[in-house]
Amino acid sequence: MHTSEAPRLYARDPLLQSLLPRLTGLAYTERARVPWEYDKDLPLVLLTGRHGMGRSAVLGALERHYTGRLPLAFVDTAASELVVELLEELVRLLAPGLGRRFPLLLPGLISVFGGHGGTPDERTRATARIARLLIACDLESGTEVDVALRWASRLRTRLEAGAGPDAPIRTGSGGGPGAHAVTHAVLAEYFERYTRSRGAAPLRQWYQERYAESEGGAGGTAAGAHDGLGRLADWFHRGGDYRHAAEQTLVHAFLEDIAAARSKWQRLNRDPRPLALLDNTHSPAGARLVDLVLEYRARPGETPHDPLVVVATRLGDAPSEAADAVYRELPDLVASTRWRRTGHTPSAGLLVVPLTPLSRDDVLLMLDAASAPLHPYLASALHTLTGGHPLASSVLCEAVLEHTRATASGKEDARSPAGPLGPRNLLELTTPDGRPVTQAILERLLPSPHQRARLVPLSLARDNTAAQALAAHLRLEGPEQLPANAAADYLEAEHWQHDTPQDRPLAADPLLHTLLVHEARRTSQGTDSRRGWQEMHGFLRHHHTTSGDESGVPDALRHALASGDAKSVVKGLSEEFESEQDLPSALRWLECLSYTATAPAPPAADWDDDRAAVAAGAHDDRYQDIDDIDRCINRLLHGLWYLSDALAEPEADLCEDMGAELAYLSLRHRAWRGVLSQAARTWPAAARDKRPLPLPEL
């Protein structure tokens, strides 16, 4: 049940409070019935999104609110390799609430598990699975260990009596005589002990109808083991297409058992429907289970509709082959999904709901519990940084709240920023357990420690070529291909991007890129190390300078600025300003200026951040040895560098100063006056709104 200590989910109410109550017939937070949106045919709801978008959190919230109120199963499909293992979990969790023994599915699962495995460990696991099923279906009582021992003892006795001492336990995947003997003994034990004689015949007949044409097709079949259930086990252990067909049969049995579990009176009384929550169905077993459920529901004819409400999650987008799926945004779920099956393709039964980012108002609510007044633009900065990513937003908001609590009690963490908390301190916060926030978030967004360790330094590179060069310089090694290519493949496999262009940074997602760069800054190992911030940017600067390609000049300047060498950057910009005369050169100069200013700031230990002061002219006395144009370019560069930071507050004075500096330069160039004047008018407003700086039109 829901508790007050459970984490609150933001911007997910259309799903939790509207759609699921209409599917299950039961309100999310109240003990009240809700009219069903669908009387018979149900869509399978698929929640999609990247790491940290709250897919598992939504299922967790549904589990908390509906446990004990309707039959419910929550299964992480990534934890299992086989569909039959997922079906076992679903039976174990749903059977108590349904009051149903799964008469069709149970003998099918027991026949598959009973003939599974040739090693002692495999036999022990199979016996434990059978014991769990018998206990869940109220066919046996006691602990799992006791039931498993009783089952194994009875089976051994039956095998010794009927097949001799050598028959039991040789169960190769090819299905030799030993395997058939074990399957026969397993089924005989099940039907004789747990099924009435009159009830066994229809169950056997149900399976027999599905495997009638294959009867007698395998040599060496033990007597009595060639009925439908024996064929099911045989096909399952053959693997390949045979296993797929066996899994299809078992999923059909599962859903027909679910349908039969609801009596006429339950349907008339509109009792809440059972709910299955399937997490991580991008896993092989999870994807197969979803496909089989969709295939069953897509069958033509007047077959009974199963009442199981299925909500599944998938990392990334919906499967590419789901051409007939219906897509709905979260706001579309408030009143009605307007889903109707429009054909017999399996994907027509799929309702895909992408989980969208949070809004700035959601972030404001997340920060509302702060024990002290916060910076007025902290929520905006946090939302700009995260793009509304739920996991990153929640970790940062919790770190902010923890910082305010610690500050109010006088127990500040030495690793957290001192003094008032502003937007620029967000990435310096620590989690309640003392870890840096960027480390905590990245561990969730990039699960592989090995690839995460590669991506942190390689995120500083401009493109794939530079990343490969930096990887060689840092001596990054691994058993796979080139380290940068392996890192790019990993990002694609984790659904951060569909492809990685060769001329772009490895991590294309803005949040991910920002976090990786900050981790590179935070973990910099000093000026004497290959992995030091200055050393890495110095190497990349040299790489672009010596490439022989003029297009590498802006990158060389950007890496120079990232290492804190603003003086050489101003010199390079000034030389081009003085030497170039044609209008296209003006656009290239502005583009180079704005791109260079996106350089990440050096670590605080190596550099004092006085960019805003330099931009305001407070340190002009330091630059007595350069002329007015160079001082103007210096102020302009520092102002742009400060304002381009995602966490910088867009101070109105600095934005206006940027326009003034560009206007001053426009009067001192013989050919660029019109172009620079346009930039002087448009760039301040873009900087205030955190928009890309527009290039003037010629």
Helices and strands as residue ranges (DSSP letters): H 13-13, I 14-19, H 20-24, E 44-49, H 55-66, E 72-76, G 77-79, H 83-98, H 105-114, H 120-136, H 144-163, H 177-194, H 197-211, G 212-214, H 228-238, H 240-261, H 264-268, E 275-279, H 284-297, E 309-315, E 326-327, G 330-333, G 346-349, E 350-354, H 360-366, H 378-386, H 390-409, G 423-428, H 437-445, H 449-458, H 464-474, H 483-493, H 510-522, H 533-545, G 550-552, H 553-562, H 566-579, H 583-596, G 604-606, H 611-615, G 620-623, H 628-643, H 652-666, H 673-688
